[in-house]
Amino acid sequence: MACRIGCGACCIAPSITTPIPGMKDGKPAGVRCVQLDENNLCRLFGHPDRPAVCHAFDFDIEVCGTERDEALALISWLEDAT
């Protein structure tokens, strides 16, 4: 499987502690990244300003499940558990 276009769960559920353009302190868990557009696509995808943690995230069925709502729940659970 591959990343679901327009999912955006990885840009909402986890905290990101490194700076993101428009979010100098990163973002807390559950907060929508300002770089996530109205179609749940990253405005920084492929751009050098994209944080390394975002670049390193890759689709995994164990983390993303089979649909967006499951991805949000699983990533939120992982965030809380770590």
Protein Blocks (a to p, Z undefined) as FASTA:
>chain_A
ZZdehklmmmmmpccfbdcehianopaehiacfklcfkopafkgoiaklcfklmmpccdf
klnombfklmmmmmmmmmmmZZ
